[in-house]
Amino acid sequence: MNVTKIGKNVKEAGKHREEGRIIKRRVRDYCIVVWMEKKKRKSTSVEKDIEKITEKLIKNNKEMIKYLANR
């Protein structure tokens, strides 16, 4: 699973649409896009993985921290 985009929109994620599945989640005004290969489409673990990825991104993404601090 790859996070292809974190930001205000998800236009860049379209390039992966044919190769797998795109899952979009909005978190604190940011749209996080997760791309999954077709072989790894088990929806039960997807939600948990998205939550983990989201938390890591919020902790590690300096731009998001600055954005949230300046609101």
C-alpha positions in Angstrom: 0.0 0.0 0.0 1.3 3.4 -0.9 0.3 6.9 0.1 0.3 8.8 -3.2 -0.9 12.2 -2.0 -1.4 14.2 1.1 -2.8 17.7 0.6 -5.8 19.7 -0.4 -6.7 17.7 -3.5 -6.3 14.3 -5.0 -5.6 15.0 -8.7 -2.2 13.3 -8.7 -3.7 10.0 -7.5 -5.5 9.5 -10.8 -2.4 8.0 -12.4 -2.7 4.9 -10.3 -6.4 4.4 -10.9 -6.1 1.6 -13.5 -3.4 -0.4 -11.6 -5.3 -0.6 -8.3 -7.8 0.9 -6.0 -7.8 4.3 -4.6 -9.2 5.0 -1.2 -9.7 8.6 -0.1 -10.0 9.8 3.5 -10.5 13.3 4.8 -8.5 14.0 7.9 -8.5 17.5 9.4 -9.1 19.3 6.1 -6.5 17.2 4.3 -7.3 14.5 1.9 -5.2 11.4 2.2 -5.2 9.0 -0.7 -4.1 5.4 -0.4 -3.3 3.3 -3.4 -3.6 -0.5 -3.2 -2.5 -3.1 -5.7 -5.3 -5.2 -7.1 -3.9 -8.3 -5.4 -4.1 -6.7 -2.0 -7.7 -5.7 -1.8 -8.8 -7.2 1.5 -11.1 -4.5 2.9 -11.0 -5.7 6.5 -7.4 -4.6 7.1 -7.6 -1.6 4.9 -9.3 0.7 7.4 -6.8 -0.2 10.1 -3.9 0.4 7.8 -5.3 3.8 6.7 -5.6 4.9 10.3 -2.0 3.9 11.0 -0.8 5.6 7.9 -2.8 8.7 8.7 -1.4 9.0 12.2 2.2 8.6 10.9 1.6 11.2 8.2 0.2 13.7 10.7 3.2 13.1 13.0 5.8 13.2 10.3 4.5 15.8 7.8 6.1 19.2 8.7 3.9 21.1 6.2 0.8 19.7 7.7 2.0 20.6 11.2 2.7 24.1 10.1 -0.6 24.4 8.4 -2.5 23.1 11.5 -0.5 25.5 13.7 -1.2 28.5 11.5 -5.0 28.0 11.3 
